Every structure is written in C-alpha cells, then in structure tokens.
Amino acid sequence: MKHDVVPEIEKSEAEWKAQLGPDRYHILREAGTEAPFTGSLLNQKDGGTYLCGACGAELFTSDSKFDSHCGWPSFTTPQERENVRLLDDHSYGMHRIEVRCKRCDSHLGHVFDDGPGPEGTRYCINSRSLDFRPSS
C-alpha cells in the first residue's frame, strides 16, 4: 500500500536537543555515527517497523533487514521511498550517499550499492537514529 509523502517537521536546534538528548542529537542532527557493533537494534530479530528516532516516521520493516556484518543495522530498501531523502555526502574525502528522514531531515546513515536484494542496495543505518515498533 502506498502512503502519501509525510509532511516535513521543523523545530529549532534547541528543541531537537531537548527532545533527543546528546547521543541521539549528535547522530540525528549533526550527522554523527555510532561505533560499529554497539547499536541496540543491530541484532534485533523480531518482526516490526523501524521508525525515525526523531519524528516517528515509518522508515524500514523487519522484512528488509539483513545481517551485513558491517556493524550497523542494514536494510535492502525503505518501507516507502518517499519517506527518505538521499543526498550526496563528500565528507571525509570520499563520496557516499547519505540517508535522511524526509519528514524531519534527520540523518539516519548511508546507502551503498553492495546489498543482497534485487536493487543491490544496503541501507546502513545507525541504531540510535531509529526506534523499533514490534508487530502486533
């Protein structure tokens, strides 16, 4: 089922800091990265939906999650492409594709072209940028 594009949410950086706390703020709003193999959702095996940790937008499902052995939760595709935004990232002297939540413009991680699915994509996402909602 196709969903409508989620409207954007805008908050001041002070509001985001108060809502998210320092660790999540660093990742979601300052494009930080958690250390590999430390994220709480890396080994999550239950069925459910992965939500943006800042605004709650539905981003990925457990059906698209796989173990890429890279140290971060990995997904073959977003639940709805309209809910993520892809941007060129030239930081650290390399070219990558950054993944952001379209609804609130929070940094989630990066997408690479070495995934196992039919599209060959691996969405490498920080655990701290996500919340998990189990299937009911």
N, C-alpha and C positions, 0 to 999 in steps of 0.2 A: 504494500500500500504506500503510495507516495504522499508525503506530507508537504504542506506549504513551507516555504522558507521562513525560518524563525526570525522575528524582528530583532534588531540589534538592541542591546542594553548598554547604556552609558552611565558610568559612575566616575567620580573623581578618584584619583590615586589614593587619597586619604580614606575614602570609603572602601576601596578594594583592600587596602592594608588592614583596616579594622575588621573586615569580613573574613579575610583569608588567613591571617597570621603570617609570620615571617617566612616560613619554609614554602608554603604554597604560593605566597605572594611572589617570592623570588622566581619560582618556576613559571607560574601562570602570567605574571605581569611584566617580568624582567627577562623572560626567555631563558631562564636557568635550566639546569639539568640535574636530576638526582643521580647519585652514584649508581653504577650498574649493580644489579643483583641485590638492591636494598629496598626496592619498592614493595609495598604491601599487596599490590594486585598482580605481581609478576606470576605467582603460582596459583592464582585464582582459577579454579576449575568449574565452579558452579555455573549453571545457566542463568543468564540475566542480561542486563543492559548496562553499559558504561556511559556515565553522564559527565558533562563538563563539571569540574570541581568548583568552578566559579559561579556558573549560572544555571546548572542543571539541564542543559540541552542534551538530548539523546544523541550520542555520537557513534558508538560501536556496540555490537552484540557479541555474546559469547560464541555464537556460531562462526564468527570471523576471526576469533582469537586462535593463535597458534604459538608454539614454543620455538622461537627463532634462535635461542641460545645466545642472544645478544645482550641480555641483562635488563631489558625493559619489556613491558607488555607489548606484544605485536599483534597486529590485525591485518587481514588481507584487504579489507575495504571498510569504509564508514557505513553506518546504518543507512544514512541518506547523504549523498554527496553534497546536497545543498546546505548541510549543517556544518561543513568545514570549509575553510578557505586555505588555499595553498599559495605560498609566497616564496620567491627566490631568496635564499639566505646565503650571503657571501662572507659570513663571519669566519674567523679563524683561518683565513687564507684558502678556503675551499668553497665549492658550490654545493649547496644542499637545498632541498625543498622543505620549508617549514610548514607545519600543520597548525592552524589556529581555529578556534571555535568561531564560527561566523556570527553567532548571536552576541558574544561579548568581547570578541577579539583577543581572547586569552591564548597564550602559547601552550600547545599540547605536546609537541615533539617534532619529528621529521618523517617524511615518507621516502622510501628507497625503492629501486626497481629490481630487487632481488627476492621477492616474495613467491610463495608457492601457488597462489591462486591463479585463476585464468587471466587476470590482468597483470600478474607478476609484481604486485606492489606489496610492500611491507611498511605498514604504518607503525613506527616505533614511538611509543607514547609513554611519557612519564606517569608513574602510578599516582604521584601527588597532584597531577593535573586532572585526575578522574575520581568520580565516586562510582560505586557499584550498587545497582539495584537488582536483587535476585528475582528470578521469575516467580510469579505467584502460583 
